């Protein structure tokens, strides 16, 4: 039924932090050509494309609902860094870091597109993300995940040194078909 709004979903949210850089290293998966490129002034349509392709199945919606001015203010803020993963020449995921309170780096977004899943990139890409965050010399790195995220996300964050510091419930309002059509018109 087009135009109907999907039901809101209750998600269990976990806030995590790490206070020292990861100690492990992982090799790049074999037989895959990868590139990780920081984007200094990302065009809004490209960001929305990345955000939708990575986050749609996890019910990411917040940034797609932002108007151009508000989204540009976040993305083009000097405290925000955005880095895109390319696999075999095509975009395959991204991570976004925001510097908060001077010495805290928040991993606000991280993920892979569906075509990059199952290639053995997840742990390696998260480790590259954490190396980038710690290169900014923070006191700590934070991340928030929820029960709508990848089933192993919380476990993976903890495996790399994050510790839970708070939990809460949140209401997530998935994107409607009308919102997706409006978004598609902006590309």
C-alpha positions as CSV (number, residue, x, y, z in Angstrom):
1,X,0.0,0.0,0.0
2,X,1.9,3.0,-1.3
3,X,1.9,6.1,0.9
4,X,1.4,4.2,4.1
5,X,3.9,4.8,6.9
6,X,5.7,1.8,8.3
7,X,5.2,1.1,12.0
8,X,7.7,2.5,14.4
9,X,10.1,0.0,15.9
10,X,11.5,-0.1,19.4
11,X,15.3,-0.6,19.4
12,X,17.6,-1.4,22.3
13,X,20.5,1.1,22.1
14,X,24.0,0.5,23.5
15,X,26.5,3.3,23.8
16,X,30.1,2.2,23.9
17,X,33.6,3.7,24.3
18,X,37.2,2.7,24.0
19,X,40.0,4.5,25.8
20,X,43.1,3.0,24.0
21,X,43.8,2.2,20.4
22,X,43.3,-1.4,19.1
23,X,46.4,-3.6,19.4
24,X,45.6,-6.0,16.6
25,X,46.3,-5.9,12.9
26,X,44.6,-7.6,10.0
27,X,45.7,-8.1,6.5
28,X,43.7,-6.9,3.6
29,X,41.5,-9.7,2.3
30,X,43.2,-11.4,-0.7
31,X,42.2,-11.1,-4.3
32,X,40.2,-7.9,-3.7
33,X,41.3,-4.5,-4.8
34,X,40.5,-1.9,-2.1
35,X,40.9,1.8,-1.7
36,X,40.0,3.9,1.3
37,X,39.6,7.6,0.4
38,X,38.8,10.5,2.7
39,X,36.3,12.8,1.1
40,X,36.9,16.5,2.1
41,X,33.8,18.1,0.6
42,X,31.3,15.4,-0.3
43,X,28.4,16.3,-2.6
44,X,25.1,15.8,-0.7
45,X,23.6,13.4,-3.3
46,X,26.6,11.2,-3.1
47,X,26.5,11.1,0.7
48,X,22.8,10.3,0.6
49,X,23.5,7.5,-1.9
50,X,26.1,6.0,0.4
51,X,23.9,6.4,3.5
52,X,21.0,4.7,1.9
53,X,23.0,1.9,0.3
54,X,24.7,1.1,3.6
55,X,21.9,1.9,6.1
56,X,18.6,1.0,4.5
57,X,18.5,-2.5,5.8
58,X,19.4,-1.3,9.3
59,X,16.7,1.4,9.2
60,X,19.0,4.4,9.0
61,X,16.8,7.4,8.3
62,X,17.9,10.4,10.2
63,X,20.3,11.9,7.6
64,X,17.9,11.2,4.7
65,X,15.3,13.3,6.5
66,X,17.6,16.2,6.9
67,X,17.2,19.2,4.5
68,X,20.2,20.2,2.4
69,X,21.3,23.1,4.7
70,X,21.3,21.0,7.9
71,X,23.0,18.0,6.2
72,X,25.7,20.3,4.7
73,X,26.3,21.9,8.1
74,X,27.1,18.5,9.6
75,X,29.1,17.1,6.7
76,X,31.1,20.1,5.9
77,X,31.9,21.0,9.5
78,X,35.7,20.8,10.0
79,X,35.1,18.4,13.0
80,X,33.5,15.8,10.7
81,X,35.5,13.4,8.5
82,X,34.0,11.1,6.0
83,X,35.9,8.2,4.4
84,X,34.7,5.9,1.6
85,X,35.7,2.3,1.0
86,X,36.0,1.2,-2.6
87,X,36.2,-2.4,-3.7
88,X,37.2,-3.3,-7.2
89,X,36.6,0.3,-8.2
90,X,33.0,0.7,-6.8
91,X,31.9,2.3,-3.5
92,X,31.4,-0.4,-0.9
93,X,31.0,1.3,2.4
94,X,31.9,4.3,4.5
95,X,32.7,5.6,7.9
96,X,32.0,9.0,9.5
97,X,33.9,10.4,12.5
98,X,32.9,13.5,14.5
99,X,35.2,15.2,16.9
100,X,33.3,16.2,20.1
101,X,34.5,18.1,23.1
102,X,38.0,18.4,21.7
103,X,39.3,15.0,22.7
104,X,36.4,12.6,22.0
105,X,35.9,11.1,18.6
106,X,32.5,9.7,17.8
107,X,32.1,7.0,15.2
108,X,28.7,8.2,14.0
109,X,28.3,5.9,11.0
110,X,30.1,2.8,9.8
111,X,29.0,0.1,7.4
112,X,29.3,-1.9,4.2
113,X,27.0,-2.1,1.2
114,X,25.4,-5.4,0.5
115,X,27.7,-6.3,-2.4
116,X,30.7,-6.0,0.0
117,X,29.3,-8.3,2.6
118,X,30.8,-11.8,2.8
119,X,34.1,-10.7,1.3
120,X,35.9,-10.7,4.7
121,X,36.1,-6.9,4.8
122,X,34.1,-6.1,7.9
123,X,36.7,-6.6,10.6
124,X,39.5,-5.2,8.4
125,X,37.5,-2.0,7.5
126,X,36.4,-1.5,11.2
127,X,40.1,-1.7,12.2
128,X,41.0,0.9,9.5
129,X,38.2,3.1,10.9
130,X,39.6,2.8,14.4
131,X,43.1,3.6,13.2
132,X,41.8,6.7,11.5
133,X,39.9,7.7,14.7
134,X,43.0,7.2,17.0
135,X,45.2,9.1,14.5
136,X,43.2,12.2,15.6
137,X,44.7,11.7,19.1
138,X,41.6,11.5,21.2
139,X,41.2,10.6,24.8
140,X,38.5,8.2,23.8
141,X,36.5,6.9,20.8
142,X,32.7,6.4,21.2
143,X,30.1,4.5,19.1
144,X,26.4,3.8,19.4
145,X,24.7,0.7,18.1
146,X,21.3,-0.8,18.4
147,X,19.3,-4.0,18.1
148,X,18.4,-3.2,14.5
149,X,22.1,-3.1,13.5
150,X,24.0,-6.1,12.1
151,X,23.5,-9.1,14.5
152,X,27.2,-9.2,15.3
153,X,27.8,-5.4,15.5
154,X,27.9,-5.2,19.3
155,X,30.1,-8.2,19.6
156,X,32.5,-6.8,16.9
157,X,32.8,-3.5,18.7
158,X,33.6,-5.2,21.9
159,X,36.1,-7.5,20.2
160,X,38.0,-4.4,19.1
161,X,38.1,-2.9,22.5
162,X,34.9,-0.9,23.0
163,X,33.1,-1.3,26.4
164,X,29.4,-0.6,26.9
165,X,28.7,2.5,29.1
166,X,25.0,3.0,28.7
167,X,21.8,1.4,27.3
168,X,18.4,2.8,26.5
169,X,15.4,2.2,24.4
170,X,14.7,4.3,21.3
171,X,11.8,4.5,18.8
172,X,13.0,4.2,15.2
173,X,10.7,5.3,12.4
174,X,11.6,3.5,9.2
175,X,11.5,5.3,5.9
176,X,8.2,5.3,4.0
177,X,7.9,4.6,0.3
178,X,7.0,8.3,-0.2
179,X,10.2,9.3,1.6
180,X,12.3,7.0,-0.5
181,X,10.7,8.5,-3.7
182,X,11.3,12.0,-2.5
183,X,14.9,11.1,-1.7
184,X,15.3,9.4,-5.2
185,X,14.2,12.7,-6.9
186,X,17.0,14.5,-5.1
187,X,19.7,12.3,-6.7
